[in-house]
Amino acid sequence: MTKQELEAFAKEAAKGLKSQQDLLDFSQMLTKITVEAALNAELDDNLL
């Protein structure tokens, strides 16, 4: 993902954030998804 794509994603995601709690929830969800994807990619690499 390029920096421009990431910025576009962030701007779109920010439209739905109405409170500090929304931002916290979104941040936690994004972190969880990113870590899971990285771990799954690492696991896939080790199994191949």
SVG drawing of the C-alpha trace seen along z (x, -y; Angstrom):
<svg xmlns="http://www.w3.org/2000/svg" viewBox="-20 -13 29 39">
<polyline fill="none" stroke="black" stroke-width="0.4" points="0.0,0.0 1.4,-3.4 1.4,-6.4 -1.3,-8.0 -3.5,-4.9 -3.0,-4.9 -3.9,-8.5 -7.1,-8.0 -8.0,-5.1 -7.5,-7.1 -9.6,-10.0 -12.4,-7.7 -12.3,-5.9 -12.2,-9.1 -15.6,-10.1 -17.2,-7.5 -15.4,-8.5 -17.6,-10.7 -15.9,-10.4 -12.7,-9.6 -14.1,-6.2 -14.8,-5.6 -11.1,-6.4 -9.9,-4.1 -12.1,-1.3 -11.0,-1.8 -7.3,-1.9 -7.6,1.3 -9.4,3.1 -6.9,1.9 -4.0,3.1 -5.6,6.5 -6.3,7.0 -2.7,5.9 -1.0,8.2 -3.2,11.1 -2.4,10.6 1.3,10.4 1.3,13.5 -0.7,15.4 1.7,14.4 4.7,15.5 3.0,18.8 2.2,19.3 5.9,18.7 7.0,21.2 4.7,23.9 5.7,23.6"/>
</svg>
